[in-house]
Amino acid sequence: MSITCCLPVVECVYCLACARWVWQRCLHSGGYDSETWGVASAEEFEPVPRLCRIILSVYEDDLENPQWAPPGGYGMEPRWVVQRRIYEDTHGHAPTYLLYVDHQHSDVVLAVRGMNMAKESDYAVLLDNKLGQRRFDGGYVHNGLLKAAEWVFDAECDVLKDLLERNPGYTLTFAGHSLGSGVVSMLALLAVHNRELLGGIDRKRIRCFAMAPARCMSLNLAVRYADVINAVILQDDFLPRTDIPLEDIFKSLFCLPCLLCGRCLIDTCIPESVMLRDPRRLYAPGRLYHIVERKPFRYEFAFIFFPERNMQVMLAISTELESGCYGQNNKILNVEFIIFIETIPDCCRCGRYPPIVRTAVPVDGRFERIVLSCNATSDHAIIWIEREAQRALDLLLESEKTMQAPAVERMSSEITVTRDHDEEQQEALRRAIMLGVADVNMPSTYGTFNENPTSEPAEASPLLSDSGRRRAVWEEWIARIFEKDESGQMVPRR
């Protein structure tokens, strides 16, 4: 009897918790995820819109006669396309991809298209994963995406090696969207670990750009390979924020409330510190670039932009309230207030403003919250990513032109960006060690990692104990304050 009486109380508490979660998700804007990040420079963001157009070209059957070219075209030379593999060529092991040698930018590009909703093989790749199923270089990766990347690497390894040998000094770039972003992220890992198969290419010449990335690797790998992999996310994109297993999402399509209730329980009952210490949990890869181009719903913006019109409308409303005839004067309230709203479209939630690009190598707060937004799916489209990335790049270039930096200063700026990125990655690694993220190794002073793959045990590595985590933090603190002199004695740093 007592248990039966408690059931309504439990239901009420659970309903209140779900209502609170939905309210917080509705108030949460995608721009909040990166509000503490730094602003990207034009040099580092320049390849993004160009690579988006190359990814879009993979959808074309004939580049000589394009059917879905973006404004301004793809900016590609069809004769520089080495080969294009379609689903019949890959036999369903990987999505359609294209090999392109960009002589204008000294770049060898392997571009992979996004998920084809009409191909069962793409679903098979995406759903071929279980928690902690596949280990790689001390971390965990998505099993199906790694299999697809292995197939592509085995098929194109000799071709890539030949192209790099014929074009010395060219960079090797992997670019992909959605499902393809996960494949190219795995390709970047394989390329770094098998550089001898690519003619001994230097690690600094390998890079990857994942547009609208899937969560495909554990946190330690995402941070350690931030110098190679770059992920580009447009505002409210749902895929980088979807940490629920994709198989469970497809199963829950028939019961969406069940999925939301489960998500509510996870967000409410499991703290983020516990999730960070789970080495099997997958995250968006590498360095993150967040394109923010919409403002949250805030009324105060209206009264900043148009003070004169706002004061007229507010005086009209207050006059009607005082006279007791609120809503009866159609001319003042209906017409004037509509003009007021239409004059400042940026004050609504869907209002757009000039896009900005923020970048960081975050450890905690790495797009962990789902955004309940009407743009969550449209922000995933490669067309919108290309359009907003190009707008953001044009604004960055325009702002830098006003400074009129000479060539020497531009070269020093590129060196400064590279140094800042290295320092930011080092800080992210230290942050990961302090938070107890398993299997995080600090790189050497020369910026290289242990790139020889070793055989990994099938079982998951244990989590760091509290004593081990405290010891790692203590050793890191000691290394910051003291250094060894010529005699090997510990002395304070100067």
Protein Blocks (a to p, Z undefined) as FASTA:
>chain_A
ZZmmmmmmmmmmmmmmmmmmmmmmmmpcfklmmmmpccddfklmmmmmmmmmmmmmmmpm
blklcfkbcehijoiafklpmbdcdfklnnomaccddddddfknopacdddddddfkbmk
lmmmmmnccehkagcehiacdfklmmmmmmmmmmmmmmmmmmmmmmghiacddddehjlm
mmmmmmmmmmmmmmmmnoopafklgccddehiadfbdfklmmmmmmmpccddehjamklm
mmbcfklmmmmmmmmmlmmmmmmmmmmmmcfklmmmmmkbccdehjdddddfbdcddfkl
mmmmmmmlmmmmmmmmmmmmmnopghkammlmmmmmmmmmmmmmmlpmklccdddddddd
dfehpapaccddfklmmmmpmklmmmmmmmmmmmmmmmmmmnopafklmmmmmmmmmmmm
mmmmmmmmmmmmmnopahiacddfkopacfbdcdddfbdcddddfklmmmmmmmmmmmmm
pccdfkopacddZZ
